[in-house]
Amino acid sequence: MIPALLLLLSAVAFRITTGLMIHSGATWLSNFAPLAAVALCGAAYLPTKYKFAVPLSALFISDAVLNYHYNTSLLDPLVLCRYLALGLVCFVGFSLAARVSWRTLLPASLAGSCIFYLITNVFAWLTDPGYAKNAGGLVQSLTVGLPAYSGTPTWMFFRNSLLGDLFFTALFVVCMRLGRSMESSTAARAVPRPA
């Protein structure tokens, strides 16, 4: 439990740091964040009462800091859509809680990245007046986005999201395995040997 919470706090700190660095020229970090990995692994590994609360709270804290810094609202419909997408990723992690392993979590991480990307970009296409409400506008929202918001195409955000989610999911699994092996070795040393 403690390794998972430490990793969650580290992921939040990473997200805040990279979110602040992007506008100072580190655009290669755009969307390389642990969003879906935190939701997926938190719901898979944490105890039942924390499965949804801890990951979504951690993401809310990082959003609050970043939105305050960039003077944007937390009640924006796209922000709420993002939490809906992350909630769905949490449900994927929750469904895997009984069988967490590399074989289940890495493909689930890819699926979580796709869920997040598709939901948020389709929502942006539906609600942003800059997109034409036809197939061409949908393709634009999924590939290049709107040039007014960023010089970085949408597909690059997706690529970075995939890489970040896979990296943080793998890191989470390694930390949990390390924590469990340390706990079992400590427990084995604590068992008294018969005389």
C-alpha positions as CSV (number, residue, x, y, z in Angstrom):
1,M,0.0,0.0,0.0
2,I,2.8,2.5,0.9
3,P,4.7,1.9,-2.4
4,A,1.4,2.5,-4.3
5,L,0.7,5.8,-2.4
6,L,4.3,7.0,-2.9
7,L,4.1,6.3,-6.6
8,L,0.8,8.1,-6.8
9,L,2.3,11.2,-5.1
10,S,5.3,11.0,-7.4
11,A,3.1,10.7,-10.5
12,V,1.1,13.8,-9.4
13,A,4.4,15.7,-8.8
14,F,5.6,14.6,-12.2
15,R,2.4,15.7,-13.9
16,I,2.5,19.1,-12.3
17,T,6.2,19.6,-13.1
18,T,5.9,18.6,-16.7
19,G,2.7,20.6,-17.0
20,L,4.6,23.7,-15.9
21,M,7.6,22.9,-18.1
22,I,5.7,22.6,-21.3
23,H,5.1,26.3,-21.7
24,S,8.7,27.0,-21.1
25,G,9.8,25.2,-24.2
26,A,9.6,21.5,-23.3
27,T,6.9,20.7,-25.8
28,W,8.2,17.1,-26.3
29,L,6.7,16.4,-22.8
30,S,3.2,17.3,-24.0
31,N,0.8,14.7,-22.6
32,F,3.6,12.4,-21.3
33,A,1.7,12.1,-18.1
34,P,0.6,9.2,-15.8
35,L,-3.1,10.0,-16.1
36,A,-4.5,6.7,-17.3
37,A,-1.8,4.7,-15.6
38,V,-2.6,6.2,-12.2
39,A,-6.3,5.5,-12.7
40,L,-5.7,1.9,-14.0
41,C,-3.1,0.8,-11.5
42,G,-4.7,2.6,-8.5
43,A,-8.0,0.8,-9.2
44,A,-6.2,-2.5,-9.7
45,Y,-3.9,-2.5,-6.7
46,L,-5.3,-0.3,-4.0
47,P,-7.7,-1.6,-1.3
48,T,-11.4,-1.4,-2.2
49,K,-12.2,1.8,-0.3
50,Y,-9.4,3.7,-2.1
51,K,-9.6,2.2,-5.7
52,F,-11.4,5.2,-7.2
53,A,-10.9,7.9,-4.5
54,V,-7.1,8.0,-4.4
55,P,-6.4,8.0,-8.2
56,L,-9.2,10.6,-9.0
57,S,-8.2,12.7,-6.0
58,A,-4.6,12.7,-7.0
59,L,-5.6,13.7,-10.5
60,F,-7.9,16.4,-9.1
61,I,-5.0,17.8,-7.0
62,S,-2.7,18.1,-10.0
63,D,-5.5,19.6,-12.1
64,A,-6.2,22.1,-9.4
65,V,-2.5,23.2,-9.3
66,L,-2.2,23.4,-13.1
67,N,-5.5,25.0,-13.7
68,Y,-4.7,27.7,-11.1
69,H,-1.4,28.3,-12.7
70,Y,-2.9,28.7,-16.2
71,N,-6.0,30.5,-14.8
72,T,-8.5,28.0,-16.2
73,S,-11.6,26.6,-14.6
74,L,-11.9,23.2,-13.0
75,L,-15.6,23.2,-14.0
76,D,-14.9,23.3,-17.8
77,P,-17.0,20.6,-19.6
78,L,-13.8,19.2,-21.1
79,V,-12.3,18.7,-17.6
80,L,-15.4,16.9,-16.5
81,C,-15.2,14.8,-19.7
82,R,-11.6,13.9,-18.8
83,Y,-12.8,12.7,-15.3
84,L,-15.5,10.6,-17.0
85,A,-12.8,9.0,-19.2
86,L,-10.5,8.4,-16.3
87,G,-13.4,6.9,-14.3
88,L,-13.9,4.4,-17.1
89,V,-10.2,3.5,-17.0
90,C,-10.6,3.0,-13.2
91,F,-13.3,0.5,-14.0
92,V,-10.9,-1.4,-16.3
93,G,-8.4,-1.5,-13.5
94,F,-11.0,-2.5,-11.0
95,S,-12.0,-5.4,-13.2
96,L,-8.4,-6.6,-13.3
97,A,-7.8,-6.4,-9.5
98,A,-8.1,-10.2,-9.0
99,R,-5.5,-10.9,-11.7
100,V,-3.0,-8.1,-11.9
101,S,0.1,-9.0,-13.9
102,W,2.2,-7.7,-16.7
103,R,0.0,-9.7,-19.1
104,T,-3.1,-7.9,-18.0
105,L,-2.0,-4.4,-17.1
106,L,0.1,-3.5,-20.1
107,P,-2.6,-4.3,-22.7
108,A,-5.1,-2.6,-20.3
109,S,-2.8,0.4,-20.2
110,L,-3.0,0.6,-24.0
111,A,-6.7,0.3,-23.9
112,G,-6.9,3.0,-21.2
113,S,-4.9,5.4,-23.3
114,C,-7.2,4.7,-26.3
115,I,-10.3,5.2,-24.1
116,F,-9.0,8.5,-22.8
117,Y,-7.9,9.8,-26.2
118,L,-11.1,8.8,-28.0
119,I,-13.6,10.1,-25.4
120,T,-11.8,13.5,-24.9
121,N,-11.1,14.1,-28.6
122,V,-14.6,13.2,-29.7
123,F,-16.0,15.4,-27.0
124,A,-13.8,18.3,-28.1
125,W,-15.0,17.7,-31.7
126,L,-18.7,17.8,-30.6
127,T,-18.3,20.9,-28.4
128,D,-15.6,23.1,-29.9
129,P,-17.0,25.4,-32.6
130,G,-13.6,25.3,-34.4
131,Y,-14.3,21.8,-35.7
132,A,-16.6,21.1,-38.6
133,K,-19.4,18.8,-37.4
134,N,-18.8,16.2,-40.1
135,A,-16.4,13.2,-40.6
136,G,-13.6,15.6,-41.7
137,G,-13.9,17.6,-38.4
138,L,-13.8,14.3,-36.5
139,V,-10.7,13.2,-38.3
140,Q,-9.1,16.6,-37.7
141,S,-9.8,16.3,-33.9
142,L,-8.2,12.9,-33.8
143,T,-5.1,13.7,-35.9
144,V,-4.0,17.3,-36.0
145,G,-6.4,19.2,-33.7
146,L,-6.9,22.9,-34.0
147,P,-3.8,25.0,-34.8
148,A,-5.1,27.8,-32.5
149,Y,-4.5,25.7,-29.4
150,S,-1.1,24.3,-30.1
151,G,1.5,23.7,-32.7
152,T,1.6,20.0,-31.6
153,P,-0.7,17.7,-33.6
154,T,-3.3,15.7,-31.7
155,W,-1.7,12.4,-32.8
156,M,1.5,13.4,-31.0
157,F,-0.4,14.0,-27.8
158,F,-1.8,10.5,-28.2
159,R,1.6,9.0,-28.9
160,N,3.0,10.7,-25.8
161,S,0.1,9.6,-23.7
162,L,0.6,6.0,-24.8
163,L,4.3,6.1,-23.9
164,G,3.6,7.8,-20.6
165,D,0.9,5.4,-19.6
166,L,3.0,2.3,-20.5
167,F,6.0,3.7,-18.7
168,F,4.0,4.6,-15.5
169,T,2.1,1.3,-15.6
170,A,5.3,-0.7,-15.8
171,L,6.8,1.4,-13.0
172,F,3.8,0.9,-10.9
173,V,3.9,-2.9,-11.4
174,V,7.7,-3.0,-10.6
175,C,7.1,-0.9,-7.4
176,M,4.3,-3.2,-6.3
177,R,6.3,-6.3,-6.9
178,L,9.2,-4.9,-5.1
179,G,7.0,-3.8,-2.2
180,R,5.4,-7.3,-2.0
181,S,8.8,-9.1,-2.1
182,M,10.2,-6.8,0.6
183,E,7.1,-7.5,2.8
184,S,7.3,-11.3,2.3
185,S,11.1,-11.4,3.1
186,T,10.4,-9.3,6.2
187,A,7.6,-11.7,7.2
188,A,9.8,-14.7,6.6
189,R,12.5,-13.3,8.9
190,A,10.0,-12.5,11.6
191,V,8.7,-16.1,11.7
192,P,10.4,-17.9,14.7
193,R,12.4,-21.0,13.8
194,P,11.7,-24.2,15.8
195,A,14.5,-25.1,18.2
